[in-house]
Amino acid sequence: MTYSTKMLPEAIHLAAKRQFKIFPLHNPTGDAKERGCSCPKLQCDRIGKHPRIKNHLNRATTDPAQLVDWWAASPDANIGIVTGKKSGIFVLDVDDKNAGSGSASLHKLEQANGPLPETLTARTGDGRHLYFQHPGVTIKTTNGELADGLDVKGENGSCNAPPSVHANGKTYQWVNAEAKIAVAPNWLLDLLTQEDVPDADGDNNVIPVGQRNDAMYAEVCALFKTGASRESILRSALDINRNRCQQPLPDSEIRGMVASVANTHKPSKAKPSKTSRSSRNPLYWFPFDVHSFFADQHTQTLTAAQLGWRIRLMAFAWQNRGSLVNDADALFKLANADNKKQFKKSYRRALYDFEAVTRDGESGRPIRLSGRYAPTVLPGESDAMFPRQRESGRIDLIRTGNRVDAKSRGVAAFTLLLSPDQFDLNRAVTVVVNGRTLFDGIVQRDIRTLLKWAARDNDRTMLFAAELQVAVPLRPGSGQGQ
Ligand SMILES: [Zn+2]
């Protein structure tokens, strides 16, 4: 898979930092002489400005995994932001394509009422987008109603975000990417809120008869992603069916949908297993459950060779009560691989859940914090361990808020991959290993980390905004740590 170097990271960043609901738009194609649109229309009159997906108002999301999915399918897709309550913003679109009419109108309004505060602003193809905090009452989406050249993107509206490409070839750009989103002055709100429109949670959210199956299926999938229990998902789905479908589907169909999504949904997300990941069970690294094995999207993307390694190594792990040597050369032999270089490059994919699958201290659900180990090389030992029996490196992690408590054994260093879903990266992160605080401070977000993992992401759970390298000091007088 290839990813555009521009669109995906910004889409993820906007969703994470600003909590904007994002969706993919079509994008301009061709060159200045012959500009077209990525949509199938011959003469598109909304080049690069209309949604690539159906039902975008409801499907727009902050979920990085979904964003990766969409932009993997269309790396150059322009970035759409749903405006209004859903994203907590409205956008004043100052459109200067008619000889600066938008700027002139805004200037007049500001002279009469007072200047607008500085706020997050994007340069568009022919003007500016000024972002304002949503006031909580409905802001109607209008074109030129406020004044000539001034459009408002509010409820059920959307706008293109940087670095989308405009039909005229220019790129949308942030004027002040880090700026706060200002509260709009009262005079502007007064002008915008004189008339009310039903918002997206009202009448417009009705699921028409022809879309019931698709829409309900999407709702059920979305419910599973929340990690709620199957019973509560079923209850919510039945509610949505009764309240939003123009003519509700029979309950039995909804039950069937929930059952079928439960089967294919990745179990670690769908319903945390109560038994197999227990830390008392040495085999918790490799729970083997036939249904989840076949439904595991990660496994499905492995090559035949990788799948072969995985199965062989799983078998050895079972034989060793959950342990594998923490050594690539040894694993290479165990896996019966034939090309060491190839193997070293991708065996971690095959063993993706070997390392530190652990419980979230808050929800109790299994989460993955750590991506990989550095092999432990102890003083005086060569790293050619195989076939000597040695316990594998092992680390157990529990996260509570921004604090990670780790117990490690035979691990010299590990890398924590921090997902913005789990950590508040604006606050200090604390890592305590075997009772010692090894890190306490702010971890810088790094878009390269995000991209690196996004590009390797095969099970769509690896959206990490930062990496933290942790070196574990050896305990004095103990060769192996604990
Ligand atoms: Zn088009």
Boltz pocket constraint, residues with backbone or C-beta under 6 A from the ligand:
constraints:
  - pocket:
      binder: B
      contacts: [[A, 26], [A, 37], [A, 38], [A, 39], [A, 40], [A, 41], [A, 44], [A, 45], [A, 46], [A, 47], [A, 48], [A, 50]]
      max_distance: 6.0
